[in-house]
Amino acid sequence: MEIDYFPSHIIKEIKNTWEIWNSPPRLSTNSFTSK
């Protein structure tokens, strides 16, 4: 699988979303509440 052609900012968004979905509910709730 080649992802080199993806812009770096898109990869960052995917990683951030992935971390949010994989984080415990408390962490996700806290991060959303802080914003």
C-alpha distance matrix in Angstrom:
0.0 3.8 6.5 9.3 11.0 11.8 15.4 16.2 18.7 16.3 14.2 17.6 18.7 15.8 16.6 20.3 20.1 18.2 20.9 23.6 22.6 22.3 25.5 28.9 30.9 33.4 31.1 29.6 33.1 34.4 31.7 32.4 36.1 36.1 34.7
3.8 0.0 3.8 5.7 7.5 8.9 12.4 13.5 16.3 14.4 12.5 16.1 17.5 15.3 16.2 19.8 20.0 18.7 21.3 24.0 23.4 23.4 26.4 29.9 31.8 34.2 31.6 30.0 33.5 34.5 31.5 32.2 35.9 35.6 33.9
6.5 3.8 0.0 3.8 5.4 5.6 8.9 9.8 12.5 10.6 8.8 12.4 13.9 12.0 13.1 16.5 17.0 16.1 18.6 21.2 21.0 21.3 24.0 27.7 29.4 31.6 28.8 27.1 30.6 31.4 28.3 29.0 32.7 32.2 30.4
9.3 5.7 3.8 0.0 3.8 5.5 7.9 8.8 12.2 11.3 9.8 13.1 15.2 14.1 14.9 18.1 19.2 18.6 20.7 23.3 23.7 23.9 26.3 30.1 31.9 33.7 30.7 29.2 32.6 33.1 29.8 30.6 34.2 33.3 31.4
11.0 7.5 5.4 3.8 0.0 3.8 6.4 8.9 11.7 10.5 10.3 13.7 15.1 14.4 16.1 18.9 19.6 19.6 22.0 24.2 24.5 25.3 27.7 31.4 32.9 34.8 31.9 30.0 33.1 33.8 30.4 30.8 34.3 33.6 31.4
11.8 8.9 5.6 5.5 3.8 0.0 3.8 6.3 8.4 6.8 6.9 10.3 11.4 10.9 12.8 15.3 16.0 16.3 18.8 20.7 21.2 22.2 24.5 28.2 29.4 31.3 28.4 26.4 29.5 30.2 26.7 27.0 30.6 29.9 27.6
15.4 12.4 8.9 7.9 6.4 3.8 0.0 3.8 5.5 5.5 6.7 9.0 10.3 11.1 12.8 14.6 15.8 16.8 18.8 20.5 21.6 22.8 24.6 28.3 29.4 30.9 27.7 25.8 28.7 29.0 25.4 25.7 29.1 28.1 25.6
16.2 13.5 9.8 8.8 8.9 6.3 3.8 0.0 3.8 5.4 5.1 6.2 8.7 9.9 10.5 12.3 14.3 15.2 16.5 18.4 20.0 20.9 22.3 26.0 27.4 28.6 25.2 23.7 26.7 26.7 23.0 23.8 27.1 25.8 23.6
18.7 16.3 12.5 12.2 11.7 8.4 5.5 3.8 0.0 3.8 5.4 5.0 6.3 8.7 9.8 10.5 12.3 14.1 15.3 16.5 18.4 19.8 20.9 24.5 25.4 26.5 23.2 21.3 24.1 24.0 20.3 20.8 24.0 22.7 20.3
16.3 14.4 10.6 11.3 10.5 6.8 5.5 5.4 3.8 0.0 3.8 5.3 5.1 6.2 8.6 9.8 10.6 12.1 14.2 15.4 16.5 18.2 19.8 23.4 24.2 25.8 22.8 20.6 23.4 24.0 20.4 20.5 24.0 23.3 20.9
14.2 12.5 8.8 9.8 10.3 6.9 6.7 5.1 5.4 3.8 0.0 3.8 5.4 5.1 6.2 8.6 9.9 10.3 12.2 14.2 15.3 16.2 18.0 21.8 23.1 24.7 21.6 19.9 23.1 23.5 20.1 20.8 24.4 23.6 21.7
17.6 16.1 12.4 13.1 13.7 10.3 9.0 6.2 5.0 5.3 3.8 0.0 3.8 5.4 5.1 6.1 8.5 9.7 10.5 12.3 14.2 15.2 16.2 19.9 21.2 22.3 19.0 17.4 20.6 20.6 17.0 18.0 21.4 20.3 18.5
18.7 17.5 13.9 15.2 15.1 11.4 10.3 8.7 6.3 5.1 5.4 3.8 0.0 3.8 5.4 5.1 6.1 8.4 9.8 10.6 12.2 14.1 15.2 18.7 19.4 20.8 17.8 15.6 18.4 18.9 15.4 15.7 19.2 18.6 16.5
15.8 15.3 12.0 14.1 14.4 10.9 11.1 9.9 8.7 6.2 5.1 5.4 3.8 0.0 3.8 5.5 5.1 5.9 8.5 9.9 10.5 12.0 14.0 17.6 18.6 20.5 17.8 15.6 18.8 19.8 16.7 17.0 20.7 20.6 18.9
16.6 16.2 13.1 14.9 16.1 12.8 12.8 10.5 9.8 8.6 6.2 5.1 5.4 3.8 0.0 3.8 5.5 5.0 6.1 8.6 9.9 10.3 11.9 15.7 17.3 18.9 15.9 14.4 17.9 18.4 15.4 16.6 20.1 19.6 18.5
20.3 19.8 16.5 18.1 18.9 15.3 14.6 12.3 10.5 9.8 8.6 6.1 5.1 5.5 3.8 0.0 3.8 5.4 5.1 6.3 8.7 9.9 10.5 14.0 15.1 16.3 13.2 11.4 14.7 15.0 11.8 12.9 16.4 15.9 14.7
20.1 20.0 17.0 19.2 19.6 16.0 15.8 14.3 12.3 10.6 9.9 8.5 6.1 5.1 5.5 3.8 0.0 3.8 5.4 5.1 6.2 8.5 9.9 13.2 13.7 15.6 13.1 10.6 13.7 15.0 12.1 12.3 16.1 16.3 15.1
18.2 18.7 16.1 18.6 19.6 16.3 16.8 15.2 14.1 12.1 10.3 9.7 8.4 5.9 5.0 5.4 3.8 0.0 3.8 5.5 5.2 6.1 8.5 12.0 13.4 15.7 13.3 11.4 15.0 16.3 14.0 14.7 18.4 18.7 18.1
20.9 21.3 18.6 20.7 22.0 18.8 18.8 16.5 15.3 14.2 12.2 10.5 9.8 8.5 6.1 5.1 5.4 3.8 0.0 3.8 5.5 5.1 5.8 9.7 11.5 13.1 10.3 9.2 13.0 13.7 11.5 13.1 16.4 16.4 16.4
23.6 24.0 21.2 23.3 24.2 20.7 20.5 18.4 16.5 15.4 14.2 12.3 10.6 9.9 8.6 6.3 5.1 5.5 3.8 0.0 3.8 5.5 5.2 8.3 8.9 10.7 8.2 6.0 9.6 10.9 8.8 9.8 13.2 13.8 13.7
22.6 23.4 21.0 23.7 24.5 21.2 21.6 20.0 18.4 16.5 15.3 14.2 12.2 10.5 9.9 8.7 6.2 5.2 5.5 3.8 0.0 3.8 5.6 8.1 8.7 11.5 10.1 7.8 11.0 13.2 11.8 12.1 15.5 16.7 16.6
22.3 23.4 21.3 23.9 25.3 22.2 22.8 20.9 19.8 18.2 16.2 15.2 14.1 12.0 10.3 9.9 8.5 6.1 5.1 5.5 3.8 0.0 3.8 6.7 8.8 11.4 9.9 9.0 12.5 14.2 13.1 14.4 17.4 18.3 18.8
25.5 26.4 24.0 26.3 27.7 24.5 24.6 22.3 20.9 19.8 18.0 16.2 15.2 14.0 11.9 10.5 9.9 8.5 5.8 5.2 5.6 3.8 0.0 3.8 6.5 8.2 6.3 6.4 9.8 10.9 10.4 12.2 14.8 15.5 16.6
28.9 29.9 27.7 30.1 31.4 28.2 28.3 26.0 24.5 23.4 21.8 19.9 18.7 17.6 15.7 14.0 13.2 12.0 9.7 8.3 8.1 6.7 3.8 0.0 3.8 5.5 5.5 6.4 8.7 10.1 10.9 12.6 14.4 15.7 17.4
30.9 31.8 29.4 31.9 32.9 29.4 29.4 27.4 25.4 24.2 23.1 21.2 19.4 18.6 17.3 15.1 13.7 13.4 11.5 8.9 8.7 8.8 6.5 3.8 0.0 3.8 5.5 5.1 6.0 8.5 9.9 10.5 12.0 14.1 15.8
33.4 34.2 31.6 33.7 34.8 31.3 30.9 28.6 26.5 25.8 24.7 22.3 20.8 20.5 18.9 16.3 15.6 15.7 13.1 10.7 11.5 11.4 8.2 5.5 3.8 0.0 3.8 5.5 5.1 6.1 8.6 9.9 10.4 12.1 14.5
31.1 31.6 28.8 30.7 31.9 28.4 27.7 25.2 23.2 22.8 21.6 19.0 17.8 17.8 15.9 13.2 13.1 13.3 10.3 8.2 10.1 9.9 6.3 5.5 5.5 3.8 0.0 3.8 5.5 5.1 6.1 8.6 9.8 10.5 12.7
29.6 30.0 27.1 29.2 30.0 26.4 25.8 23.7 21.3 20.6 19.9 17.4 15.6 15.6 14.4 11.4 10.6 11.4 9.2 6.0 7.8 9.0 6.4 6.4 5.1 5.5 3.8 0.0 3.8 5.5 5.2 6.2 8.5 10.0 11.2
33.1 33.5 30.6 32.6 33.1 29.5 28.7 26.7 24.1 23.4 23.1 20.6 18.4 18.8 17.9 14.7 13.7 15.0 13.0 9.6 11.0 12.5 9.8 8.7 6.0 5.1 5.5 3.8 0.0 3.8 5.5 5.2 6.0 8.5 10.3
34.4 34.5 31.4 33.1 33.8 30.2 29.0 26.7 24.0 24.0 23.5 20.6 18.9 19.8 18.4 15.0 15.0 16.3 13.7 10.9 13.2 14.2 10.9 10.1 8.5 6.1 5.1 5.5 3.8 0.0 3.8 5.5 5.0 6.0 8.8
31.7 31.5 28.3 29.8 30.4 26.7 25.4 23.0 20.3 20.4 20.1 17.0 15.4 16.7 15.4 11.8 12.1 14.0 11.5 8.8 11.8 13.1 10.4 10.9 9.9 8.6 6.1 5.2 5.5 3.8 0.0 3.8 5.5 5.2 6.7
32.4 32.2 29.0 30.6 30.8 27.0 25.7 23.8 20.8 20.5 20.8 18.0 15.7 17.0 16.6 12.9 12.3 14.7 13.1 9.8 12.1 14.4 12.2 12.6 10.5 9.9 8.6 6.2 5.2 5.5 3.8 0.0 3.8 5.5 5.5
36.1 35.9 32.7 34.2 34.3 30.6 29.1 27.1 24.0 24.0 24.4 21.4 19.2 20.7 20.1 16.4 16.1 18.4 16.4 13.2 15.5 17.4 14.8 14.4 12.0 10.4 9.8 8.5 6.0 5.0 5.5 3.8 0.0 3.8 5.5
36.1 35.6 32.2 33.3 33.6 29.9 28.1 25.8 22.7 23.3 23.6 20.3 18.6 20.6 19.6 15.9 16.3 18.7 16.4 13.8 16.7 18.3 15.5 15.7 14.1 12.1 10.5 10.0 8.5 6.0 5.2 5.5 3.8 0.0 3.8
34.7 33.9 30.4 31.4 31.4 27.6 25.6 23.6 20.3 20.9 21.7 18.5 16.5 18.9 18.5 14.7 15.1 18.1 16.4 13.7 16.6 18.8 16.6 17.4 15.8 14.5 12.7 11.2 10.3 8.8 6.7 5.5 5.5 3.8 0.0
